[in-house]
Amino acid sequence: MEFNGTTAAALLGIYATLAMDAYSAFCSSPQTTEINIDRREESLMYWVKVGTIFGLVAGAFASIISKNITPLLATGSMVALFWYLYNHAAKRGKERADYAGTED
């Protein structure tokens, strides 16, 4: 397979989606994290860590197999974005006392 801009874009999209899917599979949304952080922080952030590890390992594995750095760049970018989003949501949730939450 010839590696060109189209191939790079396809690989970027595929592996960015893979990392995003990891968070969908393991985690609630950042909004859910924000409104429930005071009730179950340990559990919420544990699964964010699992999604992060999965995304990075999958990207590294795909880069090794394809002998191309693009999969790791894609998953790494999404992991960084989602790490920020979930930690930002946790911070916002801790700063607000007026959230009703989704659990009692």
C-alpha positions as CSV (number, residue, x, y, z in Angstrom):
1,M,0.0,0.0,0.0
2,E,1.3,3.4,-0.9
3,F,1.6,5.9,1.9
4,N,0.4,9.3,0.9
5,G,-1.8,12.1,2.3
6,T,-5.0,10.2,1.8
7,T,-3.7,7.1,3.6
8,A,-2.4,9.3,6.4
9,A,-5.8,11.0,6.8
10,A,-7.6,7.7,6.8
11,L,-5.3,6.2,9.4
12,L,-5.7,9.4,11.5
13,G,-9.5,9.1,11.4
14,I,-9.6,5.4,12.0
15,Y,-7.3,5.5,15.0
16,A,-8.7,8.7,16.5
17,T,-12.1,7.1,16.4
18,L,-10.6,4.0,18.0
19,A,-9.4,6.0,21.0
20,M,-12.8,7.8,21.2
21,D,-14.6,4.5,21.2
22,A,-12.5,3.4,24.1
23,Y,-13.9,6.2,26.2
24,S,-17.4,5.4,25.0
25,A,-17.0,1.8,26.1
26,F,-15.4,2.5,29.5
27,C,-16.6,5.8,30.7
28,S,-19.7,8.0,31.2
29,S,-19.6,11.4,29.5
30,P,-17.7,14.3,30.8
31,Q,-21.1,15.8,31.7
32,T,-21.9,12.8,33.9
33,T,-18.5,13.0,35.5
34,E,-19.1,16.7,36.3
35,I,-22.5,16.2,37.9
36,N,-21.5,13.0,39.9
37,I,-17.9,13.6,40.8
38,D,-18.7,14.2,44.5
39,R,-20.6,10.9,44.7
40,R,-18.2,8.5,42.9
41,E,-15.0,10.2,41.9
42,E,-12.8,7.1,42.4
43,S,-14.9,5.0,40.1
44,L,-15.4,7.6,37.4
45,M,-11.7,8.5,37.2
46,Y,-10.6,4.8,37.3
47,W,-12.4,4.2,34.1
48,V,-11.0,7.3,32.5
49,K,-7.5,5.8,33.2
50,V,-8.6,2.5,31.7
51,G,-9.8,4.2,28.5
52,T,-6.5,6.2,28.4
53,I,-4.3,3.1,28.7
54,F,-6.4,1.2,26.1
55,G,-6.2,4.1,23.6
56,L,-2.5,4.4,24.0
57,V,-1.8,0.7,23.8
58,A,-4.1,0.2,20.8
59,G,-2.4,3.1,19.0
60,A,1.1,1.8,19.8
61,F,0.2,-1.7,18.7
62,A,-1.3,-0.4,15.4
63,S,1.8,1.7,14.8
64,I,4.1,-1.2,15.3
65,I,2.1,-3.4,13.0
66,S,1.7,-0.7,10.3
67,K,5.3,0.6,10.8
68,N,3.8,4.0,10.8
69,I,3.5,6.5,13.6
70,T,0.1,7.9,12.5
71,P,-2.1,5.5,14.6
72,L,-0.2,6.4,17.8
73,L,-0.4,10.1,17.0
74,A,-4.1,9.8,16.4
75,T,-4.9,7.9,19.6
76,G,-2.4,10.0,21.6
77,S,-4.2,13.2,20.4
78,M,-7.6,11.8,21.4
79,V,-6.3,10.5,24.8
80,A,-4.8,13.9,25.6
81,L,-8.1,15.6,24.6
82,F,-10.3,13.2,26.6
83,W,-7.9,13.3,29.6
84,Y,-8.3,17.1,29.6
85,L,-12.1,16.9,29.2
86,Y,-12.7,14.5,32.0
87,N,-10.3,16.2,34.4
88,H,-11.9,19.6,33.5
89,A,-15.3,18.1,34.1
90,A,-14.2,16.8,37.5
91,K,-12.8,20.2,38.5
92,R,-16.0,22.0,37.5
93,G,-18.1,19.4,39.4
94,K,-16.0,19.9,42.6
95,E,-16.4,23.7,42.3
96,R,-20.2,23.5,42.2
97,A,-22.3,22.4,45.1
98,D,-25.7,22.9,43.4
99,Y,-25.7,19.9,41.0
100,A,-28.4,17.5,41.8
101,G,-26.5,14.6,40.3
102,T,-28.0,11.5,38.7
103,E,-27.7,9.3,41.7
104,D,-28.8,9.3,45.3
